[in-house]
Amino acid sequence: MTTGVHGTNRTRSPIRPDWPDGLHLMGLLERFRRAPQVPQGAARDTTELAPLPAEAEVELGVLMQFLHHADGFALALAEVNSRPFEDELIELAQARSRTAIAVVDAAEVGWGPGLGTRLIELSSGASAVFLTGLDLVVSPGASEQPALSQLDLARNRLAAELGVPLVIWAPAYVFAELPFRAPNLWSLAIDRFVFASDGSRARDGADYARSGLGAGAVDYRREQSRLEELLAETGANCRIDVLAELRKRLGDLALMQDRYDDADSLLREALTAYRTIGDRLGQANTLKSLGDLARMQNRYDDADSLLRDALNGYRTIGHRLGEANTLNSLGDLALMQDRYDDADSLLREALTAYRTIGDRLGEAQTLKSLGDLARMQDRYDDADSLLREALTAYRTIGDRLGEANALLSLGRLASSKGERDVARSRLFEAAELYRDVGNTRWAGIAHQEALLLGAP
């Protein structure tokens, strides 16, 4: 259990529970103004800060690689749902940076015309800019979001004249608004970093497939390069938990790139390290990735054994998200083996778990799997209802890759029903979305399936 600066057993709710309603009002912003910055070049004492959880340590390391290698303007999003933890992360980033980082609080900017100019002026002389405090000027679900609208209008000015990387720090609910309230700015985002103060994420390879960034799919080679460079820099002095996290992430990346031998080796090294230090969540996460690897290699017995070990691990420590993810994988495994009754039972159990914990992405993915299952069983009405529900969920959370996947399934369903015009339209729409997110392989598959249906 993580203690000290990070707190204990922290939940990741969309609205910070310890802040009163209406705190986004500009009149209260001064209450949360960041402390004065240490002068450039002065030493910062970070020795009193508690060690970061391993996954946050790796995430911060990768963010520092992003800053170091960025050439001119580049936009990244840093998701963190605790202001004290955000402050700590920014302080550590400044201490570890080779050059000056300007931290600009929302209270200093003034959300009106000329926002881009003011941001550029406030960050003069810095090699990177951290923008914080958006959570205080963005209200979840509000019909108008003037701060995000002004950021969107400033997008071209920032891209052309800021000249250094920009990292926006905010909770998840702020970033959920970006695709709809600031689509032009969102389209520039090339990286997203997620920090959990309690180290409790159920991380697996799917994290890299569901980035949802406007600039497209994750660049696996770039991410791999950053992690390998970070591993080389830490070397023999690396904490064993951080080393395990690095190998786990590299293994997940290898899995997403179909480098199965590398994935197996890295994940097993990570599993050994997690067992050495008694990290049960790390063990469960890695067993799930190894199970997914076995499933992709059609080693069904191995996959079933590994995934059930992971499921037992998650249940032992009461990790509901990990449990739901693993039930989903077991359902997909049963689907691959044509065990339709088992698949339906497992996927519905996963769906219930996702809804209980409020995971909209997991819910959308499971609805899609249930829709595909119904289509395979020729239950076309059920399939149509489930897939439409999945499509709506993906669109609500701004997951364009998921939206493309749901449209592809709906196109295939229409084809199975003999509705050629509907099928062709949905497949072409899916192909366009796949291209938009940089997934050229599936763009080609969807386009080809549409062409095979013939001319209108």
N, C-alpha and C positions, 0 to 999 in steps of 0.2 A: 504494500500500500504506500502510495506516495504521500509524503507529508511536507511540512514546512511551507515554503512560499507558494507551492502549487495548491495547497488545500487538500482535502480528502474526499474521495467518493463524489467528485463533482459531476453533475449532470450537464448534458449539452442541450438545454432547452433553447428554442428560437428567441426567447426574450429573457434577458438576465433577471433571475428571480429576486435579486437583492436590490434592484433599482425600482423606485416608485414609478407608477404610470405617468405618462406625459413628460418624462425626463428629456425627451427629444426637443423640447421647447428651447429656443435660442437663449432665453433669459437665464437658464440654469446651466449653460455650457461651462461657465467659468468654474463651477464646482469641480469639474473634472479636467481642467487645464493641466497639461503635463508640466512637471517640474522643470525649472530652467535647465537648458542643455549644458553639459560640460564643454568648455571651450575646445575648439578643434586642436588636436595634437596633445591634449592633456590626458594623463593616464586615468583610467576608470577602474575602480576597485570592485571586482565582481566576486571576490572570494567569499563573501557572506551569503551569496545566493546558493540555494539548495541545488544539487545536481538535477539537470533536466531528466525526465523520463527518456528512455533510450530512443523511442520513435521520434520524440520532439527534438532530441539532439541530432539525429540523422536529418530530420526535416530542415532544421536550421542550417546544418552543414550544406545541404543541397541548395538552400536559398542563398547562402553566401557564395556558392559556386555560380549561381545565376548572376549575382551582382558582379562577380569578378570577371566573368566572360562576356557580359553584355556589351555590345558595341553600339553606343548611342542609346536612343530611346527604346525601351522595351517595357511592357506592362505585365505585372504579375499580381496575383491576389493571394493574400495571406489570411486564411480563415482561423479565427481564434475567438472563443465564446466567453472569455474571462478577461476583463480589463487588467487586473493585477498581473495575470500571466502574460498578457500582451505587452505590458510595460517591461516586464522582466526579459522577454524575448528581444524586444527592441534594444534594451540596454546591453544585452549580450552581443547582439549583432553589431552595435556601434563599437563595442570593445574589441571585437574580433576583426572588424573591417580594416583593410589596408589603407583606406582613404575615408574622407569625411562623409557622413550620411546626414542629410537634413531631415529632421522630423517635423512635419507640419500638422498641427492640430486643426480640426475642423473649425474650432472657435476663432482661429487666427485668419481664416480665409475670407469669410463674408460671401454668402451664396447668392450671387447676382451676376449681372453682365460683367465681363472682364475677369472671370474666374481664372482662366488660363494664364493671363498676364500676372495676376497676383501669385499664383503658384510658382511661376517661373521666377518672380522676384524673390519670394521667400526662400527658394532653394538655390539662390545664387552661390556659386563657388563650391557646391557639393558634387560628389561623384555618384550619388543616388538620393532618391527622395522617398521617404515613408510618409504616406498620408493616413492619418488616424482620425477617430472620432466620428466617422460616418454614421455609426449606430445611434448617435445622439441627434441626428438630423434626418433619419430615415425611420418612418413609422410603418411597421408591418401591415400590409393590406390596405394602406391609405390610397385613395383614388388619385392623389397628386403627390409626387415626390420631387419637389423643386430642386433639391440638392443634386439628385441624380440627373435631372434634366439639364442643369447647368454644367455638370461634368461632361455630359454627352455633347453639349454644344462646344465645350472647350477641347474636345478630342483632337481635332485637326491642329489646333495651335500647339497643344502639348506634344503631339507626335512630331511636329515640324521643328519646334524651338526648344523644348526642354533639354534634349541632348543627352540625358542620362536615364538609367532605369527608374521606373516608378513602381512602388509596391503599395497597394492599398490594403490596409489592415482593418478587418471588420468581422462581425459574427456571420454565421451562415445565412441568416434571414436577409441581410443586406445584399449578399451576392445572389440570392434567389430572385431579387428584384431587378438585377442588372440587365438580363436579356430582354426585359420588357420595358424598363424605364430608361435604360442607357444602352441601346443595342449597338450604336456606333462605337462607343467605348469598349463594350463587351467584345466586339469583333477583334479588338487589338490584343486581348489577353492571350499570352502564350504559355503561362505557367500558373499553377495554383498549388499553394502549400497549405496543408491542414495541420493544425497543432491542437492536441488534446492535453490538458493539464494533468490528467490522471493516467495517461498512457494506456487508455482502455479501448482503443480502436480495434475492431476485428478486421485486420488488414489482410487482403489477399490480392491475387493478380487482377481481379475485377476492378480494383481501384484505378488501375492504369487504363482500363478500357472505358471508364465512365467519367472521363474528366469533364465533359460538358463545356469546354472552353470555346469561346466564339472563334478563336483562331484555328480550331481544328483538333484533330486527334493528337494524342500524346506522341512526341518524338522519342521512341523507345531508345534509339541509339544515343541521343543526347542525354537522356536520363541515365542510361547505363554508363556513359562516359563520366558523368558527374559523380555517380556513386563509386565508381572505380577510383577516380581521383581522390575522393574523400577517404576511401579505404587506404589508399597509398599514403596520404598525408598523416592519418592517425597512426598507422603502423603498429609497432609493438606496444605503444602506450595506450592503445585503444581499450576502453572498458569492455569487458566480455559481453555485457548486455548490448552495447552499441555495436560491437562486432557481429553479434548474432542478428541484430536488426538490419545491418548493412547486407549481410549474406542473404537474409530472407528477402529483402527487396530486390537484390540482384537476381535471386532465384525466380521471383515472381515475374521480373522483366524477361528473363530467359524463357519462361513459360509462355508469355504473351507473344514472343517472337518465334515460337515453335522450336527453340533450341533445347530439346528435351533432356539430352544428356547433361548439359550445363545446369539446367534447372534442377535435375535430380541431385547432382553433386552439391550444389550450393544450398539447397533446402535441407539436405541431410546434415551438412555441416552446421547450419543454423539450428536444427533440431537438437543435435548433440550439445551445442552451447547452451541452449535454453534448458535442457535437462541438467546440465552441470550446475547452473545457478538456481534451479528450481522454479523457473518462470513458467507457470502453468498456462497462462494466456498465450505466451509465445509458442509453447509447445502445441497448443490447440490450433493456433493460426497456421503453424507450419505443417501440421498433420493435414489440415484442410487443403493447403496448397499441394501437398504431395498426393492427396486423394484426387484433386482436380487434374493433376498431371497424369495419374494412372488412368483416369476416365478418358482423357484426350488420347491416350495411347491404346484405348480399347482393352486395358487390363482390368476387366470389370471386377473380378474377385478382390484384387489388391485395392482397387478404388473403394469398394464397399467397406473393406476392413479399415482402411485409413480414415475414411470419412466418418465411420461410426466411432472410431477412437477419438476423432476430433469432436464429434457431437457429445460424447460422454465427458470430454474435458471441459467443454463450454458449460454443460449442465452442472458439473461439479462446482464450478466457480460462479455459477449463476449469471453467465454472460448471455443475455437474450439475443443480442444482435448476431453473435457468432453462432448461436444455436439456429437462428432463422436462416442464416446464410448456408449453413451445412445441410439443413433440411432441404433447402432449395437445390443444392448440388446432388443430394441423394435422390431427389425427385427427377432431376435431369438424367441421372444415371439410370434410374428405372425406366424412363422414357426411351433411352437409347437401347435398352434391352427388351423393349416392347412389353414391359410389365406395367400395363396401363392402370390397373387398379391400384398398385403400389404407388405409381407416380402420382395419381390423383390424390391419394391420401397424404403423401408426404408434402406435396405442393400446397395443399389446402392447410396443412398444419403450419407450413412456413408462412402462408398468407396471413393466418390468424396472428402469428407471432409478430410479423412486420406491422400489422395494424395496431397491435397492442402497444408497441414501442414507438409508433408514429413514424416509421421509416417509409417515406413515400416512394423512394427509388426502389427499395426491395419489394414493396407492394406492386409497383408497376411491372417489374421484371417477372414476378411470380404470376401476375394476371396474364402476361404474355405467354408464359410457359403453359399455363392452364388452357389458354386459347389455342395454342398449337396442339396440345393433347386432344382437345375436343375436335379440332379439324381432322386429326389422324383417325379419330373414331367416327368420322362422318356425322358428328353432332353439330351441324352447321349453324343452327340458331344460337346454341351456347357459345360456339367459337366466335361468332360475330359479336355477341354481347361482351365477352371477356376481352377480346382484342380491342374493341372500341373503348372499353373502360381503361385498358392499358395505355392506349394512345392518348386519351384525355389526361391521364396521370402524368405521362411523360411531358406533354405540352405544358401542364401546370407547373412542373418543376424546372422547365427549360432544358430538358435533356434531349438534345437533337439527335444524338446517336440512337437513343432508345426510341424516339419518334420514328426514325427511319426503319428500325427493326420491326416496329409494330405495323407500319405501312406495308413493309415487305410481306409480313404474315397475312395481312388483310388482302393484299393483292393475290397471294397464293390461294387464299380461301375463296375469293371471287372466281378465280380460274377453276377451282375444283367444282364450283357450283355452275360453271358454264357461263358466267357473266363476264365475257371477254373484254368489253369496253371498260367496265369498272376495274377489272384486274389490271388492264394495261395502264389506266390512269394512275392507279395506286403504285404500281411498280415503277413507273417513270418518276413519280413524286419521291418515292423512296430513293431511287438512283440519284436524284438531284440533291437530296439531303445528305446522302453518303459522300457525294463530292464536296459538299459544303464543309463537312467536318474532316475532310482529308482522307476518307477511307475509300481509296480508289478500287480496291479489290471487290468490295461488296457493291460499289457503284456499278462496276462492270457486270456483276452477276445479276443485279436487279434490272439493269438496262437490257441485257441479253434475254432474260425471261420475258420482258415486255415485248421485245421484237419477235420472239417465237410465237406470240399470240396473233401475229399478222397485222395487216393494216386495218385501220378503223373502217 
